[in-house]
Amino acid sequence: MLRFAPSPIGNMQLNSLRVALINYIVSKQLNEELLIRIEDIDKEKNIEGKDKEILELLSLFSIEYKTVIYQSENLKYHQKMAMQLMSQKKAFSCFCSDEKLEELRIEAKENDKPYYYDGFCETLSDETVLNCNAPFTVRIKKPESTISFTDLLKGDFSYEPFMVDSFRILKHDKTPTYDYACAVDDMLYDISTIIRTEEYLSNTAKQIHVRNTLNYTKNIDYIHLPKIINVKTGEALSTLDELYSVKHLVEEGFLPSAIANYLVLLGTETPTEIFTIEEAIEWFDIKKVSNTPVEFDIEKLKSINTVHISKLDEMRLSKILGFADSDIGKLGKLFLEEASTIKEIKSKIDLIFSSKTPLEGFEKEFNNLKDCILTAPFIDDFKLFENYIIDNTELKGDLLSNLLRYIITGTNSGANLSDIYPLIKNYMGEIVK
């Protein structure tokens, strides 16, 4: 089983969606199920409703999964296994205050040394522990030998015991720490492959150590995807930058199919630039994904989005735009020469259906044109429609062209009216109002 493990502490970012998509693709290739684990153990940081928003986005991107579990629901298992480790002398109570530990961290930093726990509480006698009424955390004893593992993208890694350290597994309130909870949950749900971003690479040794100490021997394959960086700044996409949240991009009019296409394309060998996730399942090779940072370019996403919009069924595009008329879908595609998102296309269509005020200096001509169109019979052909206006208003030439374009589209440039008119001829009474 594979797992995607988001935290409900903010909007889903592109890095997270990329991880979810690749987990889904690989789960299909391996014929294994995908589990969604909401990592909600940090109650103070959780944002109400974000868990549901995450699941809605996964559904929007057609990411199928077996079930959803909440990490907090496994608290009894986290605590039970911690008690087991303590009874086996593989973990111990730590009475060191946060203030004292912070002093040690500062001291280590001032001496230009990495901070590691000094082991003070590890040697306390059972009697001392029993008689101590101070609040305590629980620490797992550091490993006795090197922790080694192979990342399928990045190769072999080894961490000496002091690097893994005697880290906390339960906090003062006896809720689990991140690495401990992840390790236990991966055991509970028989996870076979973990695909996540490279920022969690350093957590891997600690999580392996927890499972080793609990005598869990099943091998787990690790794949740490490189970070996504902004092509303009060269910096990693910030989790705080809402411009690159999945929700924002969808609201801006990028199709889920286009976003998914681009995220899988990043750093990947593909037979074609434009594809669906279903097609990617057939040829995607996780071992050939780039192990160096990949560049996100919003302009490239726009070009891919344009292609995906062009491939939409006209009726479906029409419904996305708020209509139920394939001609409006065709109209939307007509604007792809100057627009690249659903939002941009919709703004142009909204402008067509908006009320227009007379152009300054041409009020009389504008009103004559408007009255003519409103009283005109239904005319199927644009050239005949234009001739009818000439015959009934005496407007012609550039003046007619400019006024007619403005009264129909609300702009003075864009696609040819002869191409637009056949698609909106049934709405002239709504457009010229």
N, C-alpha and C positions, 0 to 999 in steps of 0.2 A: 504494500500500500504506500502511496505517496501522500504528502500533506502540503497544503498551503496554509500558512499561519499568520494572518494579519492581526494587527492590534487596533482596537476601536478608539484610537486617541487622536484621529485627524482624518482628513480626506485621503483616499487612496491615491498614491502617486504612481507615476509611470514605471518606476523600478518595480514596485509591488505587482502591478498588473502584468509586467513582463514575466515575473516569476510565476504568477498564477497561470499564464498562458502556456509557458514551457512545461510546468508541472502537468497541466492538462494534456498537452501533446504527448509527453513521455509516458504518462499513465495509459493513454490509449495504445501507444506502441508496445508497451510491456504487457498490455492486457491486465493491468492492475487498477484497483479502485483509487479514487482521489478523495481525501478527507479534508474538510475545511475546519481548522481549529482556530477559534477566536481567542486570542491571547489577552484575556481580560483580568489578569491577576493583579495588575496595578490599578486598583479601584480609583485612586485619586486622579489619575490621568485619563480614565475612560470618559468618553463623551457620549451622552445618551443618544441613542438612535444611530450611531455610526456603524454598529454591527449590522443592522438591517440595511443600511446604505451600501455596505460592502457586499452583502449577499445580492442586493438588487443589481449592482454593477456586474457581478459575476454572471448573473442571469442575462443581463443585457449583452454581454460578450459571449453568451452561449457556452460558458464553461460548466460542464457537467461534473457533479460530485456525488458521492454516496450519501454522506451525512454531514451534519454540522455539530460540532461539540464546542463547549465553552470550557476553557482551561480551569476556570474557577470551580467548575463542578467536580473536578478531580482532587480537590483539596484533601479529602480524607485519605486518598492514596499517597499524596505527597507527604502528609504527616506520618502515615503508617510506615512508609519506607524509611523516613528519617529516623523514626524510633527504632526500627530494625537495625539501622547502621549504628546508632548510638549504643544499642545493647551488645553489638558485636565489636564495640570499641573502634569502629571505622569512622565515627563522627563524634563530635564532642560539643559541650556547651561552652559558649564564649560570652563572658561577662564584660568584655571591653566596650566602653561607651563609644558612640559615634564621634564624640568630641576628641577622645583619646586617639582613635584611629586616624582622624583628620590631622591631628598633630604629627603623627608618624608619617603620614603621606607628605605633609609639608616639609618635614625634616628630610625625607628621602629626596624630594625635589630640589631642596636647597643644596644637597650634597651631590646633585646630578646622578642619582641612583634610582632604579625602578623600585616601586613600593611592593613589598611582600609582607604578609602577616608574620609577626615575629614568633608565633607559636606559644605565647604566654599562657593561654588557658588550656592548651592541649595537655599539659603535664599536671594539671590540678588533680588532687586526689578525689575519690568518690565522696569522701567525708566532707571535704571543702565545698564541693559542688552542692551536696545535700543541704549544707548549712547556709548556703548563700541565698539571700532573698532578692538579690538584684535581678532586673530583667536580663534575659540572655538571648542570644541567637544560637543557631546550630551551624557548625562548620564541618565539612567533610575533610578528613585528613588528606594531605597531599599524596600523590602516588609515590610508590617506592621505586618505580622505574620510568623510563621515558615513554611518553604517549606518542605513538606514530600512526599516521593515517595517510591515505592517498586520495587526493582530490582528482576526479576524472578529467578536469580541465587544467588544473594548476600543478599537478604532480604530487610529490611526496613532501610531507611535513613531519617534523619531530619537535616535541616540547619536553624539556627537562622538567623533573618534578617541581623544582622551585618556581618554574614559570607557570605551572598549573596552579600551584599554591594550595593552601588549606582555605578554600573559599566558602563563603556562607551558602547554606542551602535552605535555611529557614530564617526569616527576619524576626524582629522582636515580637511581632504580632502572630508569629508562627505560620505566616503565609510563605509560600515558596519563592525563592529567587528565580530569576529568568532561566539561567542555565540548568538549574536543578529541575524545574518544572518541565522544561522542554525535553530533557533526557528521560524523565519518568514517563511523560506522555507518549514519547516515541516508542518506548517499551510497551506501554499499555495497548497501543493500537497497531503494534507489529509493523512499524514503518520500515520499508526496505530501501528507499532512496530519498535523500533530502536534497532538494534543489532550492537554493536561496541566494541572496546577494553576498558579495565578497566581504562586506562589512562584518559578517558573522563568522568569518573564517577563524578568528582567534577564539571564538566560543566553542569551537568543535572539540578541542582537546579536553576541555572541562566537562562537556557533555559525555564524551567517551569515557572519561574517568568515572563519572557517576554510574554509568551502566556497568562498567567493569567491576566497580566496588559492590554493586548489587548482583554480581555474578550473571549478568546478562551477556550471552555470548554471540547472539546473532549479529552478523556483519551488516552494516549500513553503508551504502554507497553515498558519497558526498560530491556535490557539484555546486561550486560557488561562482555565480555569474558576475562578470565585471560590472562596475558601476556605469551609469549613463552620464555623460558630461554634455554641457551646453556647447554646441559647435562655435558659438560666438565668443563665449567667455573662457572656455577651456576648463570650467569648474563643474564639479558634480552638481546634478540637479538637486536643489534643496528640497527637503520634505516640507519646508514651510512656505515654499513658493507656490501659491495657488494657481499661477499661470500654467503650471505643469501638472496640476491634479487631473485625474481622469474625469472627474465630474465637470470641471471647468471646460475641458476640451470637448466633451460631449455637448455641453450647453452652448459652446461656440459653433457647433454645427459640424464637428468631425464625426463621421460614421464609425461605429464600433468596429466594423469590418476593416476600415482603413487604418485605424489606430492599431488594431491587432496585427494587421499585415506589416506595418512599419516596425513595431516592436520586435516581432519575430525576425524581420529582415536584418535588424541591427546586428552586425558582427557575425552573420550567418551565411554560409554558402547556400544559395538558392538557385533552382533551375530557371526561375523567372522572377521578375521584380514584383509583379502583382499576383497575389494568390489569396486563397481563403485558408482558414485554419484547418478545415477538413482536408484540403489539398496538402498542407504542410505536414500533416500526420503521416502521409505516404512517403515523404522523402527527408524529413528533418533528422539531423544527426547531432545529438547533444555534444558528442565528443569533438565536433568540428566547429563549435561556437568559439569565437574569439575569446582569448583569456586576458585581453587588455581592454581598457575602457573604450566604450563605443560612443559615438557622437550623435546627439539628438539635434536635428535641424528642422525647425518648424516649417520652413519653406518646402523641404522634401516631403514632410507629412501632408502639406497642402496639395502638392502635385499628386500624391498617391490618393488622397481623398477625392480629388477631381475625377480620377479614373474610376474609383468605386461608385461615385454618384452616377457617372455616365453609364455604368453597367446595371443600375437599378431598373427594375420594371417601371414604366412610366406611371402606372396607377399607384404603385407603392410609393414612388417619390411624391406623387400628388398628395397622398394621404399624410406623408411626413410633413408636407408643406401646409397642411390644414384643409385640403380639398378632397374631392373624390372624383376627379376628372383626369383622364389620361392626357388630355391636351395641356393641362397645367403642368403635368410631369414633363411633357415635351418642352414646354416653355422654360421650366427650370433648367433643363439640360442646355437650352439655347443660351442661357446666361453663363455657362461654364467657361466661356472665353474670357469673362471678366470677373468671375466669382469662383471660389474654390471650396466654400463650405455651405452647408444647409442654411446657416444663419445669414450669410451674405446673399444667397439666392432668395431667401424669404423676404429680406429687406427690399429687394428689387420688385418682387411681386406685391408686397404690401404697398409700395410706392405707386404701383399701377392702380391699385384699388383705393388709393387715398384721394381726398378732395384736393383739387388744385385751385389755387387763387390766380386771378388774371395776371398776366405778365405786365409789368409797369410800362406804360406807353402804348400798349396794344390791347387795352381793356375791351374796346369795341369789337375788334377782330376776334378776340378770344371768346367773347360772349356769342357772337354770330356763329362761330365754329361749334361751340357747345350746343346751341339751340338746333343747329343743323343736324348734328349727330343724334341728338335725342329724339328728333322727329323723323329721322330717316327710316326707311323700311329695312328689313334684314337684308344685308348684302353679303354674299358669300365670298366674293373675290375682292382682294385689296385694291386692285387697279380700278375696278368698277366703283368701289367705295370712295376712292380718291376723286374720281371723275364726278361722282354725285355731289361731293362737297364743292368742287370747282364750279359746277353748274348752278349751285344754289347759294353760294356765298361770294363768288367772284375772287376768292382767295386762290393764289397760285404761286408757283415757284418756291423760292427759299422760305418766304414768309409762311406759306401753307405747310411746307415740310417741317419747319421749326415749331410752329404752333401745334400741329398735329402730333408730332413726337412728344411735345411737352404735355399735352392734354391726355395722351394715352399712357405714357411711361413716367411722367413727372421729371424727366431728365432731358438734356439736350444732346446726348450721345448714347452709343450702345449698339445693340443688334439692330438689323434692318427692320423697319416697320413692316415691310412686306413679309418677313418671316414671323413677326410677332402677331400680326393681325389675325391670321387664320386660327391661332390658338386661343385668342381671347374675344373673338367676334361675338360669341354668345353672351358675353358679359358687358357689352358696351354700355348698357343702361346703368350698370353698377360702377363702371369705371369713370364715365363722364357724368358726374353728379354735382 
